Amino acid sequence: MKSNNGKILKMQEVSRIFGKGTAAVKAIDGVSLGIETGEIVLIMGPSGSGKTTLLSMAGGLLKPTSGEVFVAGKNLSELDARSLSQLRLRRVGFVFQAFNLLGSLTALENVVLAKNLARRTDKAAETDSKAILDRLGLGQRLAHVPADLSGGEKQRVAIARALVNDPPLILADEPTGNLDSHSGREVMMLLFDLAREEGRSVVVVSHDPRIVDIADRVLWLEDGRLSTKRSELEEKVRDPVCGMQMDIKDVAFTAIHHGQVYHFCSEKCRQKFLEDSGRFT
Amino acid sequence: MKVSVARRNLFSDRTRLAISVGGVAVAILLILILLGVYKGLIDVSTSYVDNVDADLWVAQAGSRSMTHSLSLISPSLEDELMTVDGVSEIHPLVIRPTTVEINGKENDLRVAGYHPETGLGGPWNIVEGRGDPGPGEIVADRVLVDTSGLRLGDDIEIEGRPLRLVGVSRDTYVLIYSYAFADIGEIRDSLGPDRVNYFIIKAADSGRLHQIVAEITAGYPGLEIFTKAEFAEINARDIREGFLPILGVLVVIAVFVGMAIVGLVVYSATVERTREYGILKAVGASGRTLYGIVFQQSVLSGLMGYGTGALLAFAVAALLETLVPQLTISFSWTHFAGALAAALTMSLFASYIPIRKINGIDPVIVFKS
């Protein structure tokens, strides 16, 4: 994996202006940002603050008016359309609020298609895709089209598609926005695992305050300018398995181990803890 | 495993697929039927010449096709021409245009007078009765027989002389008239004394045809001599020059209609899936890949339409020939190859505008809910 001073994503003094003359609007104003390998960064901000514009530029979908964007060491402004497509295919995985699956394809085909686009049409393309879907708990839903899947399942298929070409950078736009709380939590856990267990860098743009709990850094974007958001989360407890911070009143499960009380966000985390408590204490 | 987005898109909406395939099929059907009618006309216009087993045709100088100019030559030349070196057989033919009234209806006929004992110049494709009319007998085309309600044994009166129907032939109808066949002795008088229309010659050695032609041309300035192929071509030319431009215009219209239908269907399918193309762009599909998807959809529609249209053409041709006996529809493999080329052309041009549409899709669309 190539990097730019150890950073998988680096934005330098990036600005983006829409329109011209008196109608010009500065959506992003001189943003600099670096994302480390394995880091989860949450970008929050009010509607219209430029979050999506920033994510689009990070993924090479939109050119900045000024400044430079590096992904895996490549300066995006120096790449032609074909090279940009290749970079998005192999270095960046997108996860969208609206899932954005192809309606006429099954779950498996949606994932295999991403492999096909990377010129992999062999048996391994199918095997790899099945393996990822299986890992995300969709082994029994391979032949279902998106219309027959729940919101959480669709988002997991979308995550599988984002991962199938093994990109080091995941860009997620409101990944929990269209999900119920249970599915939203599952997706959060998935993103957390991608960073912690697989060393992928995850940039999430979201309004969902729950994601703060799994983020290494929370940034605030307002009027096109990025700033560090002060943590407002004090007096909290942390799930020892997933690391999620919770208000004590929101704790779902607890366990006592060697006389100490541990708090968990879900039964799944509690079970993991009980199976191998030494790993988490 | 290779996922074909084009195929899945195409088959996911059966109604749209049916419209698209149906549009191309109708255009292809129209093209094939028009070409089939055209070839049928050409075939029947030369059918008489094609079916006379002769090497050379001798006509009056200046007389060209059998349709447009009357050839009158003296029967006495028969013996002289027989002496030309290389001539093996020579026979006179009388082709008499006439109108006969049967059951109150007038019918245009070309009565071919020939020597039945030689068979040269007589009927082919006998579907009923026999094909060797004796004295006082006649063989007629099935269109005349069917449309006039004639039966074997009925009389057909040719210029005041009743001839008994003894056989029915098919593929002997040419656009506006039917062929009938009788002994030359029955109709020679109708041309006036000492007149026949053509001589047909069989050469002893087909390698010496040009010598025979040269000798007759030099020795008989009042005659014009053609090889069989030349005479067939002269007769086909009338049809070709008269009908080809009209049919050509209709074929071009059919191609444009097909192109418009496929284009509209593929365009609407592309517009409907604008977001999906944006998604593919966002996740890394190249422009070429996306164009490929649209083009494949268009070509698949075109090929399915072609297959359907080609099959329908056989059924429709059979039906038309039953309903309209005067019509002869004749297909050749070049028609199907041409129609395939037309279908692919329709597909190629039909995908142009949708591809331009895809070019303009902004992948940032994927972030909109």
Interface residues (C-beta under 8 A of the other chain):
Chain A: T52 L55 S56 G59 L61 L62 A81 R82 S85 Q86 L87 R88 L89 R90 F94 F96 Q97 A98 N100 L101 L102 G103 S104 L105 E109 V112 L113 A114 N116 L117 A118 T121 K123 A125 E126 R161 A162 D173 G177 N178
Chain B: M1 K2 V3 V5 R8 N9 F11 S12 R275 E276 I279 L280 K281 A282 V283 G284 A285 S286 G287 T289 P363 V364 V366 F367 K368 S369
